Amino acid sequence: MPSLPVFAEVQVAELTPPAPQPAPYPSGLIQIELPGGVRVSVDAGVDADVLARVLSVLR
């Protein structure tokens, strides 16, 4: 004799999205804060000549 199907009780709930997490700083990130509050963030692969030109304009 075949067995009858068995059903389990289920409850459907609303999906809540996860809270956004702040992104961690990638390794090698350099943050420079100049007098006056200007901040410059670059990674370790930044071209030193380009960074020097940017900083000279911001000073």
PQR file with spaces between the fields and no chain letter, atoms N, CA, C, O and H, PARSE charges and radii, in Angstrom:
ATOM       1  N    MET     1       0.845   -1.171    0.000 -0.4000 1.5000
ATOM       2  CA   MET     1       0.000    0.000    0.000 -0.0000 2.0000
ATOM       3  C    MET     1       0.899    1.244    0.000  0.5500 1.7000
ATOM       4  O    MET     1       1.759    1.370    0.871 -0.5500 1.4000
ATOM       5  N    PRO     2       0.717    2.177   -0.968 -0.5600 1.5000
ATOM       6  CA   PRO     2       1.536    3.389   -1.038  0.2800 2.0000
ATOM       7  C    PRO     2       1.229    4.314    0.145  0.5500 1.7000
ATOM       8  O    PRO     2       0.088    4.409    0.597 -0.5500 1.4000
ATOM       9  N    SER     3       2.276    4.993    0.634 -0.4000 1.5000
ATOM      10  CA   SER     3       2.061    5.929    1.752 -0.0000 2.0000
ATOM      11  C    SER     3       1.518    7.248    1.218  0.5500 1.7000
ATOM      12  O    SER     3       1.769    7.620    0.071 -0.5500 1.4000
ATOM      13  H    SER     3       3.203    4.916    0.266  0.4000 1.0000
ATOM      14  N    LEU     4       0.779    7.938    2.055 -0.4000 1.5000
ATOM      15  CA   LEU     4       0.203    9.221    1.677 -0.0000 2.0000
ATOM      16  C    LEU     4       1.258   10.313    1.843  0.5500 1.7000
ATOM      17  O    LEU     4       2.133   10.204    2.702 -0.5500 1.4000
ATOM      18  H    LEU     4       0.575    7.636    2.986  0.4000 1.0000
ATOM      19  N    PRO     5       1.180   11.359    1.029 -0.5600 1.5000
ATOM      20  CA   PRO     5       2.150   12.450    1.179  0.2800 2.0000
ATOM      21  C    PRO     5       1.984   13.118    2.542  0.5500 1.7000
ATOM      22  O    PRO     5       0.889   13.180    3.102 -0.5500 1.4000
ATOM      23  N    VAL     6       3.096   13.611    3.047 -0.4000 1.5000
ATOM      24  CA   VAL     6       3.086   14.322    4.328 -0.0000 2.0000
ATOM      25  C    VAL     6       3.440   15.780    4.048  0.5500 1.7000
ATOM      26  O    VAL     6       4.395   16.074    3.328 -0.5500 1.4000
ATOM      27  H    VAL     6       3.985   13.561    2.591  0.4000 1.0000
ATOM      28  N    PHE     7       2.668   16.671    4.620 -0.4000 1.5000
ATOM      29  CA   PHE     7       2.893   18.098    4.433 -0.0000 2.0000
ATOM      30  C    PHE     7       3.387   18.706    5.734  0.5500 1.7000
ATOM      31  O    PHE     7       2.951   18.316    6.817 -0.5500 1.4000
ATOM      32  H    PHE     7       1.893   16.432    5.205  0.4000 1.0000
ATOM      33  N    ALA     8       4.285   19.651    5.624 -0.4000 1.5000
ATOM      34  CA   ALA     8       4.786   20.360    6.802 -0.0000 2.0000
ATOM      35  C    ALA     8       4.207   21.772    6.800  0.5500 1.7000
ATOM      36  O    ALA     8       3.995   22.361    5.740 -0.5500 1.4000
ATOM      37  H    ALA     8       4.639   19.968    4.744  0.4000 1.0000
ATOM      38  N    GLU     9       3.957   22.302    7.972 -0.4000 1.5000
ATOM      39  CA   GLU     9       3.448   23.663    8.093 -0.0000 2.0000
ATOM      40  C    GLU     9       4.587   24.642    7.806  0.5500 1.7000
ATOM      41  O    GLU     9       5.707   24.457    8.280 -0.5500 1.4000
ATOM      42  H    GLU     9       4.129   21.823    8.833  0.4000 1.0000
ATOM      43  N    VAL    10       4.294   25.674    7.035 -0.4000 1.5000
ATOM      44  CA   VAL    10       5.288   26.713    6.744 -0.0000 2.0000
ATOM      45  C    VAL    10       4.697   28.072    7.043  0.5500 1.7000
ATOM      46  O    VAL    10       3.479   28.250    7.023 -0.5500 1.4000
ATOM      47  H    VAL    10       3.383   25.825    6.650  0.4000 1.0000
ATOM      48  N    GLN    11       5.551   29.017    7.317 -0.4000 1.5000
ATOM      49  CA   GLN    11       5.132   30.399    7.511 -0.0000 2.0000
ATOM      50  C    GLN    11       5.939   31.262    6.558  0.5500 1.7000
ATOM      51  O    GLN    11       7.154   31.102    6.440 -0.5500 1.4000
ATOM      52  H    GLN    11       6.540   28.872    7.333  0.4000 1.0000
ATOM      53  N    VAL    12       5.260   32.177    5.881 -0.4000 1.5000
ATOM      54  CA   VAL    12       5.917   33.063    4.934 -0.0000 2.0000
ATOM      55  C    VAL    12       6.112   34.405    5.627  0.5500 1.7000
ATOM      56  O    VAL    12       5.158   35.002    6.126 -0.5500 1.4000
ATOM      57  H    VAL    12       4.273   32.307    5.977  0.4000 1.0000
ATOM      58  N    ALA    13       7.343   34.868    5.654 -0.4000 1.5000
ATOM      59  CA   ALA    13       7.658   36.149    6.292 -0.0000 2.0000
ATOM      60  C    ALA    13       8.182   37.113    5.241  0.5500 1.7000
ATOM      61  O    ALA    13       8.694   36.698    4.200 -0.5500 1.4000
ATOM      62  H    ALA    13       8.118   34.383    5.249  0.4000 1.0000
ATOM      63  N    GLU    14       8.048   38.415    5.525 -0.4000 1.5000
ATOM      64  CA   GLU    14       8.580   39.422    4.606 -0.0000 2.0000
ATOM      65  C    GLU    14      10.101   39.393    4.682  0.5500 1.7000
ATOM      66  O    GLU    14      10.687   39.237    5.754 -0.5500 1.4000
ATOM      67  H    GLU    14       7.632   38.752    6.370  0.4000 1.0000
ATOM      68  N    LEU    15      10.720   39.546    3.525 -0.4000 1.5000
ATOM      69  CA   LEU    15      12.170   39.583    3.456 -0.0000 2.0000
ATOM      70  C    LEU    15      12.650   40.977    3.837  0.5500 1.7000
ATOM      71  O    LEU    15      12.236   41.966    3.232 -0.5500 1.4000
ATOM      72  H    LEU    15      10.244   39.673    2.654  0.4000 1.0000
ATOM      73  N    THR    16      13.511   41.057    4.827 -0.4000 1.5000
ATOM      74  CA   THR    16      14.084   42.355    5.204 -0.0000 2.0000
ATOM      75  C    THR    16      15.513   42.403    4.695  0.5500 1.7000
ATOM      76  O    THR    16      16.308   41.504    4.968 -0.5500 1.4000
ATOM      77  H    THR    16      13.847   40.254    5.318  0.4000 1.0000
ATOM      78  N    PRO    17      15.836   43.452    3.957 -0.5600 1.5000
ATOM      79  CA   PRO    17      17.192   43.531    3.411  0.2800 2.0000
ATOM      80  C    PRO    17      18.203   43.725    4.542  0.5500 1.7000
ATOM      81  O    PRO    17      17.888   44.357    5.550 -0.5500 1.4000
ATOM      82  N    PRO    18      19.402   43.192    4.384 -0.5600 1.5000
ATOM      83  CA   PRO    18      20.416   43.381    5.422  0.2800 2.0000
ATOM      84  C    PRO    18      20.837   44.842    5.510  0.5500 1.7000
ATOM      85  O    PRO    18      20.822   45.563    4.513 -0.5500 1.4000
ATOM      86  N    ALA    19      21.210   45.266    6.701 -0.4000 1.5000
ATOM      87  CA   ALA    19      21.665   46.640    6.896 -0.0000 2.0000
ATOM      88  C    ALA    19      22.973   46.833    6.130  0.5500 1.7000
ATOM      89  O    ALA    19      23.832   45.951    6.138 -0.5500 1.4000
ATOM      90  H    ALA    19      21.222   44.680    7.511  0.4000 1.0000
ATOM      91  N    PRO    20      23.129   47.983    5.470 -0.5600 1.5000
ATOM      92  CA   PRO    20      24.379   48.201    4.736  0.2800 2.0000
ATOM      93  C    PRO    20      25.560   48.270    5.703  0.5500 1.7000
ATOM      94  O    PRO    20      25.472   48.867    6.775 -0.5500 1.4000
ATOM      95  N    GLN    21      26.651   47.654    5.305 -0.4000 1.5000
ATOM      96  CA   GLN    21      27.862   47.661    6.114 -0.0000 2.0000
ATOM      97  C    GLN    21      28.861   48.630    5.491  0.5500 1.7000
ATOM      98  O    GLN    21      29.010   48.678    4.270 -0.5500 1.4000
ATOM      99  H    GLN    21      26.723   47.168    4.434  0.4000 1.0000
ATOM     100  N    PRO    22      29.542   49.400    6.333 -0.5600 1.5000
ATOM     101  CA   PRO    22      30.547   50.298    5.746  0.2800 2.0000
ATOM     102  C    PRO    22      31.655   49.492    5.080  0.5500 1.7000
ATOM     103  O    PRO    22      32.097   48.465    5.595 -0.5500 1.4000
ATOM     104  N    ALA    23      32.086   49.975    3.940 -0.4000 1.5000
ATOM     105  CA   ALA    23      33.142   49.273    3.215 -0.0000 2.0000
ATOM     106  C    ALA    23      34.463   49.467    3.938  0.5500 1.7000
ATOM     107  O    ALA    23      34.815   50.593    4.288 -0.5500 1.4000
ATOM     108  H    ALA    23      31.727   50.809    3.521  0.4000 1.0000
ATOM     109  N    PRO    24      35.188   48.405    4.161 -0.5600 1.5000
ATOM     110  CA   PRO    24      36.493   48.558    4.807  0.2800 2.0000
ATOM     111  C    PRO    24      37.470   49.228    3.850  0.5500 1.7000
ATOM     112  O    PRO    24      37.334   49.117    2.632 -0.5500 1.4000
ATOM     113  N    TYR    25      38.434   49.908    4.398 -0.4000 1.5000
ATOM     114  CA   TYR    25      39.444   50.531    3.555 -0.0000 2.0000
ATOM     115  C    TYR    25      40.310   49.439    2.930  0.5500 1.7000
ATOM     116  O    TYR    25      40.773   48.535    3.626 -0.5500 1.4000
ATOM     117  H    TYR    25      38.544   49.998    5.387  0.4000 1.0000
ATOM     118  N    PRO    26      40.522   49.523    1.641 -0.5600 1.5000
ATOM     119  CA   PRO    26      41.398   48.527    1.018  0.2800 2.0000
ATOM     120  C    PRO    26      42.819   48.696    1.540  0.5500 1.7000
ATOM     121  O    PRO    26      43.221   49.798    1.913 -0.5500 1.4000
ATOM     122  N    SER    27      43.565   47.624    1.564 -0.4000 1.5000
ATOM     123  CA   SER    27      44.929   47.723    2.061 -0.0000 2.0000
ATOM     124  C    SER    27      45.725   48.631    1.145  0.5500 1.7000
ATOM     125  O    SER    27      45.530   48.632   -0.071 -0.5500 1.4000
ATOM     126  H    SER    27      43.238   46.729    1.261  0.4000 1.0000
ATOM     127  N    GLY    28      46.612   49.393    1.729 -0.4000 1.5000
ATOM     128  CA   GLY    28      47.429   50.299    0.950 -0.0000 2.0000
ATOM     129  C    GLY    28      46.805   51.660    0.749  0.5500 1.7000
ATOM     130  O    GLY    28      47.374   52.494    0.045 -0.5500 1.4000
ATOM     131  H    GLY    28      46.770   49.392    2.716  0.4000 1.0000
ATOM     132  N    LEU    29      45.647   51.913    1.347 -0.4000 1.5000
ATOM     133  CA   LEU    29      45.002   53.207    1.199 -0.0000 2.0000
ATOM     134  C    LEU    29      45.724   54.228    2.063  0.5500 1.7000
ATOM     135  O    LEU    29      46.001   53.982    3.236 -0.5500 1.4000
ATOM     136  H    LEU    29      45.184   51.235    1.919  0.4000 1.0000
ATOM     137  N    ILE    30      46.022   55.369    1.475 -0.4000 1.5000
ATOM     138  CA   ILE    30      46.695   56.457    2.179 -0.0000 2.0000
ATOM     139  C    ILE    30      45.730   57.629    2.215  0.5500 1.7000
ATOM     140  O    ILE    30      45.212   58.046    1.179 -0.5500 1.4000
ATOM     141  H    ILE    30      45.796   55.569    0.521  0.4000 1.0000
ATOM     142  N    GLN    31      45.488   58.163    3.414 -0.4000 1.5000
ATOM     143  CA   GLN    31      44.624   59.340    3.552 -0.0000 2.0000
ATOM     144  C    GLN    31      45.474   60.499    4.038  0.5500 1.7000
ATOM     145  O    GLN    31      46.185   60.392    5.037 -0.5500 1.4000
ATOM     146  H    GLN    31      45.909   57.824    4.256  0.4000 1.0000
ATOM     147  N    ILE    32      45.391   61.593    3.327 -0.4000 1.5000
ATOM     148  CA   ILE    32      46.169   62.784    3.653 -0.0000 2.0000
ATOM     149  C    ILE    32      45.178   63.889    3.981  0.5500 1.7000
ATOM     150  O    ILE    32      44.299   64.203    3.179 -0.5500 1.4000
ATOM     151  H    ILE    32      44.813   61.680    2.515  0.4000 1.0000
ATOM     152  N    GLU    33      45.323   64.481    5.172 -0.4000 1.5000
ATOM     153  CA   GLU    33      44.468   65.609    5.541 -0.0000 2.0000
ATOM     154  C    GLU    33      45.345   66.849    5.608  0.5500 1.7000
ATOM     155  O    GLU    33      46.312   66.913    6.367 -0.5500 1.4000
ATOM     156  H    GLU    33      46.038   64.226    5.824  0.4000 1.0000
ATOM     157  N    LEU    34      44.984   67.824    4.796 -0.4000 1.5000
ATOM     158  CA   LEU    34      45.744   69.061    4.719 -0.0000 2.0000
ATOM     159  C    LEU    34      45.184   70.086    5.690  0.5500 1.7000
ATOM     160  O    LEU    34      44.024   69.983    6.091 -0.5500 1.4000
ATOM     161  H    LEU    34      44.199   67.772    4.180  0.4000 1.0000
ATOM     162  N    PRO    35      45.987   71.077    6.078 -0.5600 1.5000
ATOM     163  CA   PRO    35      45.443   72.157    6.898  0.2800 2.0000
ATOM     164  C    PRO    35      44.261   72.785    6.154  0.5500 1.7000
ATOM     165  O    PRO    35      44.333   72.997    4.944 -0.5500 1.4000
ATOM     166  N    GLY    36      43.208   73.072    6.851 -0.4000 1.5000
ATOM     167  CA   GLY    36      42.015   73.600    6.206 -0.0000 2.0000
ATOM     168  C    GLY    36      40.977   72.522    5.981  0.5500 1.7000
ATOM     169  O    GLY    36      39.875   72.817    5.516 -0.5500 1.4000
ATOM     170  H    GLY    36      43.150   72.900    7.834  0.4000 1.0000
ATOM     171  N    GLY    37      41.306   71.265    6.304 -0.4000 1.5000
ATOM     172  CA   GLY    37      40.325   70.198    6.253 -0.0000 2.0000
ATOM     173  C    GLY    37      40.206   69.451    4.938  0.5500 1.7000
ATOM     174  O    GLY    37      39.393   68.533    4.839 -0.5500 1.4000
ATOM     175  H    GLY    37      42.200   71.026    6.682  0.4000 1.0000
ATOM     176  N    VAL    38      40.980   69.805    3.928 -0.4000 1.5000
ATOM     177  CA   VAL    38      40.921   69.082    2.651 -0.0000 2.0000
ATOM     178  C    VAL    38      41.529   67.700    2.857  0.5500 1.7000
ATOM     179  O    VAL    38      42.608   67.569    3.435 -0.5500 1.4000
ATOM     180  H    VAL    38      41.641   70.551    4.008  0.4000 1.0000
ATOM     181  N    ARG    39      40.832   66.674    2.383 -0.4000 1.5000
ATOM     182  CA   ARG    39      41.313   65.294    2.500 -0.0000 2.0000
ATOM     183  C    ARG    39      41.525   64.700    1.119  0.5500 1.7000
ATOM     184  O    ARG    39      40.709   64.870    0.212 -0.5500 1.4000
ATOM     185  H    ARG    39      39.956   66.781    1.913  0.4000 1.0000
ATOM     186  N    VAL    40      42.633   64.003    0.986 -0.4000 1.5000
ATOM     187  CA   VAL    40      42.956   63.315   -0.257 -0.0000 2.0000
ATOM     188  C    VAL    40      43.201   61.859    0.096  0.5500 1.7000
ATOM     189  O    VAL    40      43.981   61.565    1.002 -0.5500 1.4000
ATOM     190  H    VAL    40      43.296   63.865    1.723  0.4000 1.0000
ATOM     191  N    SER    41      42.550   60.949   -0.604 -0.4000 1.5000
ATOM     192  CA   SER    41      42.743   59.509   -0.390 -0.0000 2.0000
ATOM     193  C    SER    41      43.258   58.896   -1.674  0.5500 1.7000
ATOM     194  O    SER    41      42.682   59.084   -2.746 -0.5500 1.4000
ATOM     195  H    SER    41      41.916   61.188   -1.340  0.4000 1.0000
ATOM     196  N    VAL    42      44.346   58.164   -1.554 -0.4000 1.5000
ATOM     197  CA   VAL    42      44.924   57.485   -2.712 -0.0000 2.0000
ATOM     198  C    VAL    42      45.324   56.078   -2.289  0.5500 1.7000
ATOM     199  O    VAL    42      45.498   55.803   -1.102 -0.5500 1.4000
ATOM     200  H    VAL    42      44.815   58.011   -0.684  0.4000 1.0000
ATOM     201  N    ASP    43      45.466   55.199   -3.260 -0.4000 1.5000
ATOM     202  CA   ASP    43      45.940   53.860   -2.906 -0.0000 2.0000
ATOM     203  C    ASP    43      47.442   53.785   -3.125  0.5500 1.7000
ATOM     204  O    ASP    43      48.057   54.724   -3.630 -0.5500 1.4000
ATOM     205  H    ASP    43      45.325   55.422   -4.224  0.4000 1.0000
ATOM     206  N    ALA    44      48.008   52.688   -2.750 -0.4000 1.5000
ATOM     207  CA   ALA    44      49.457   52.527   -2.795 -0.0000 2.0000
ATOM     208  C    ALA    44      50.008   52.615   -4.211  0.5500 1.7000
ATOM     209  O    ALA    44      51.206   52.839   -4.385 -0.5500 1.4000
ATOM     210  H    ALA    44      47.508   51.925   -2.340  0.4000 1.0000
ATOM     211  N    GLY    45      49.170   52.447   -5.223 -0.4000 1.5000
ATOM     212  CA   GLY    45      49.635   52.489   -6.608 -0.0000 2.0000
ATOM     213  C    GLY    45      49.626   53.871   -7.224  0.5500 1.7000
ATOM     214  O    GLY    45      49.798   54.002   -8.436 -0.5500 1.4000
ATOM     215  H    GLY    45      48.197   52.266   -5.082  0.4000 1.0000
ATOM     216  N    VAL    46      49.430   54.909   -6.423 -0.4000 1.5000
ATOM     217  CA   VAL    46      49.341   56.262   -6.961 -0.0000 2.0000
ATOM     218  C    VAL    46      50.686   56.684   -7.567  0.5500 1.7000
ATOM     219  O    VAL    46      51.754   56.327   -7.069 -0.5500 1.4000
ATOM     220  H    VAL    46      49.290   54.803   -5.439  0.4000 1.0000
ATOM     221  N    ASP    47      50.600   57.437   -8.633 -0.4000 1.5000
ATOM     222  CA   ASP    47      51.804   57.985   -9.261 -0.0000 2.0000
ATOM     223  C    ASP    47      52.291   59.146   -8.397  0.5500 1.7000
ATOM     224  O    ASP    47      51.552   60.110   -8.191 -0.5500 1.4000
ATOM     225  H    ASP    47      49.733   57.727   -9.038  0.4000 1.0000
ATOM     226  N    ALA    48      53.498   59.072   -7.897 -0.4000 1.5000
ATOM     227  CA   ALA    48      54.027   60.072   -6.968 -0.0000 2.0000
ATOM     228  C    ALA    48      54.080   61.467   -7.590  0.5500 1.7000
ATOM     229  O    ALA    48      53.801   62.454   -6.908 -0.5500 1.4000
ATOM     230  H    ALA    48      54.098   58.290   -8.064  0.4000 1.0000
ATOM     231  N    ASP    49      54.434   61.564   -8.874 -0.4000 1.5000
ATOM     232  CA   ASP    49      54.495   62.875   -9.535 -0.0000 2.0000
ATOM     233  C    ASP    49      53.111   63.511   -9.631  0.5500 1.7000
ATOM     234  O    ASP    49      52.955   64.712   -9.409 -0.5500 1.4000
ATOM     235  H    ASP    49      54.661   60.763   -9.428  0.4000 1.0000
ATOM     236  N    VAL    50      52.117   62.705   -9.959 -0.4000 1.5000
ATOM     237  CA   VAL    50      50.745   63.212  -10.055 -0.0000 2.0000
ATOM     238  C    VAL    50      50.258   63.646   -8.675  0.5500 1.7000
ATOM     239  O    VAL    50      49.643   64.705   -8.545 -0.5500 1.4000
ATOM     240  H    VAL    50      52.244   61.729  -10.139  0.4000 1.0000
ATOM     241  N    LEU    51      50.520   62.858   -7.659 -0.4000 1.5000
ATOM     242  CA   LEU    51      50.116   63.223   -6.301 -0.0000 2.0000
ATOM     243  C    LEU    51      50.786   64.524   -5.875  0.5500 1.7000
ATOM     244  O    LEU    51      50.138   65.380   -5.272 -0.5500 1.4000
ATOM     245  H    LEU    51      51.020   61.998   -7.764  0.4000 1.0000
ATOM     246  N    ALA    52      52.058   64.685   -6.175 -0.4000 1.5000
ATOM     247  CA   ALA    52      52.770   65.920   -5.824 -0.0000 2.0000
ATOM     248  C    ALA    52      52.140   67.134   -6.499  0.5500 1.7000
ATOM     249  O    ALA    52      52.015   68.192   -5.883 -0.5500 1.4000
ATOM     250  H    ALA    52      52.584   63.989   -6.665  0.4000 1.0000
ATOM     251  N    ARG    53      51.741   66.985   -7.770 -0.4000 1.5000
ATOM     252  CA   ARG    53      51.087   68.104   -8.466 -0.0000 2.0000
ATOM     253  C    ARG    53      49.746   68.443   -7.848  0.5500 1.7000
ATOM     254  O    ARG    53      49.415   69.616   -7.678 -0.5500 1.4000
ATOM     255  H    ARG    53      51.842   66.126   -8.270  0.4000 1.0000
ATOM     256  N    VAL    54      48.960   67.405   -7.507 -0.4000 1.5000
ATOM     257  CA   VAL    54      47.651   67.633   -6.875 -0.0000 2.0000
ATOM     258  C    VAL    54      47.831   68.342   -5.542  0.5500 1.7000
ATOM     259  O    VAL    54      47.140   69.318   -5.249 -0.5500 1.4000
ATOM     260  H    VAL    54      49.229   66.452   -7.646  0.4000 1.0000
ATOM     261  N    LEU    55      48.757   67.846   -4.740 -0.4000 1.5000
ATOM     262  CA   LEU    55      48.970   68.456   -3.418 -0.0000 2.0000
ATOM     263  C    LEU    55      49.475   69.902   -3.542  0.5500 1.7000
ATOM     264  O    LEU    55      49.115   70.749   -2.725 -0.5500 1.4000
ATOM     265  H    LEU    55      49.318   67.053   -4.977  0.4000 1.0000
ATOM     266  N    SER    56      50.288   70.186   -4.535 -0.4000 1.5000
ATOM     267  CA   SER    56      50.782   71.562   -4.694 -0.0000 2.0000
ATOM     268  C    SER    56      49.649   72.523   -5.054  0.5500 1.7000
ATOM     269  O    SER    56      49.685   73.692   -4.669 -0.5500 1.4000
ATOM     270  H    SER    56      50.580   69.498   -5.199  0.4000 1.0000
ATOM     271  N    VAL    57      48.663   72.049   -5.776 -0.4000 1.5000
ATOM     272  CA   VAL    57      47.511   72.896   -6.135 -0.0000 2.0000
ATOM     273  C    VAL    57      46.622   73.111   -4.914  0.5500 1.7000
ATOM     274  O    VAL    57      46.067   74.196   -4.739 -0.5500 1.4000
ATOM     275  H    VAL    57      48.633   71.099   -6.088  0.4000 1.0000
ATOM     276  N    LEU    58      46.481   72.095   -4.072 -0.4000 1.5000
ATOM     277  CA   LEU    58      45.586   72.183   -2.924 -0.0000 2.0000
ATOM     278  C    LEU    58      46.167   72.957   -1.751  0.5500 1.7000
ATOM     279  O    LEU    58      45.416   73.394   -0.879 -0.5500 1.4000
ATOM     280  H    LEU    58      46.932   71.213   -4.214  0.4000 1.0000
ATOM     281  N    ARG    59      47.472   73.137   -1.706 -0.4000 1.5000
ATOM     282  CA   ARG    59      48.097   73.846   -0.578 -0.0000 2.0000
ATOM     283  C    ARG    59      47.897   75.310   -0.661  0.5500 1.7000
ATOM     284  O    ARG    59      48.360   76.046    0.211 -0.5500 1.4000
ATOM     285  H    ARG    59      48.082   72.782   -2.415  0.4000 1.0000
